[in-house]
Amino acid sequence: MLDESPKRFDRIVAILIQLQSKKIVKAQELADRFDCSLRTIYRDIRTLEASGVPIYSEAGVGYALMEGYRLPPVMFTREEVSSFIAAEKLMQKFTDPSLGTYYVSAMYKLKSVLRSNDKDYLSNIESRILMHTAEPMFNDNSPNTLAILFEGIAEKKQILLTYKTFDKDETTQRNLEPVGVFHDNNNWYFLGYCHLRKDYRQFRTDRIQGIKKTDLDFTIEHDSLETYLVKDKTILTTKVRILVEKKITKYLVFDRKYHGFVSEKQIGDEIEMTFMCRDLNNGFARWFLMFGDYAKILEPENLKTRVLELLEINKQRLL
């Protein structure tokens, strides 16, 4: 007997919506999303076809709706409406002004199709949600950074970047082929192929002084962003073990991942933490000083020496 449960009905509707969201949708992609077998997906696709939905399929490629077919206006649940508010607040604070403006425009269109009671529901909560950022993520001179990066990636066009380096405090101009954008440690970054350095480089958006898209096509077929980020993790590391009083370990949970945290184990009233550290002398040593009166370095010896050096420098400055 065919499964005609509400769960299956919801899944079939969701499949139809997803088919309209992309040119090609693979069966495995649908199976992963709905946590079901490929056989179930094949059956649901046949149900849609039987109901008159024009679906084009090709073995080994995927499914697509025939050109010109469109769904009627989609209604949203209250839970989905709530997610719009969170997304809107995040876009306002965590993206550049240009992209934020585009999203506001899109939100007006979304709100226009809501039922009256859902509009009231939305209005009641949107003024009571605030997002704050610790530091500016974009330079005032380049308010459209993310928008141009997205365009460059999508259209495979080079960008002209004016960038201020952190260590040398100098500004350079270079042509780049943007590969991808990512957010890490409260900052936006993008990775691209630099024609000046003839290699892949990583850039932080708040150091971008100016950016514009050019008419120059990409000269290289780039791999996915994840490929280059994984390669970046192959930089030499140093094993570090520290012993920390248990009562303060909860304050280290957020920061420790940026110093190569690997594992931890409890030893009495203390926690032994293991790291594979990429920047021992400056990054890790200075971070350790923040809680060093509650911790002990087990290894390596050169980390102990470096911490003592920093303490001595600080002592001399205080005299």
Secondary structure as UniProt FT lines:
FT   HELIX           6..21
FT   HELIX           27..34
FT   HELIX           38..50
FT   TURN            51..52
FT   STRAND          55..58
FT   TURN            59..61
FT   STRAND          62..65
FT   TURN            67..68
FT   HELIX           78..94
FT   HELIX           97..112
FT   HELIX           116..126
FT   TURN            127..128
FT   TURN            140..141
FT   TURN            143..144
FT   HELIX           145..155
FT   STRAND          157..164
FT   STRAND          171..184
FT   TURN            185..186
FT   STRAND          187..194
FT   TURN            195..198
FT   STRAND          199..204
FT   HELIX           205..207
FT   STRAND          208..217
FT   HELIX           225..232
FT   TURN            233..234
FT   STRAND          238..245
FT   HELIX           246..251
FT   HELIX           253..256
FT   HELIX           257..259
FT   STRAND          261..267
FT   TURN            268..269
FT   STRAND          270..277
FT   HELIX           280..284
FT   HELIX           285..289
FT   TURN            290..291
FT   HELIX           292..294
FT   STRAND          295..299
FT   HELIX           301..318
//
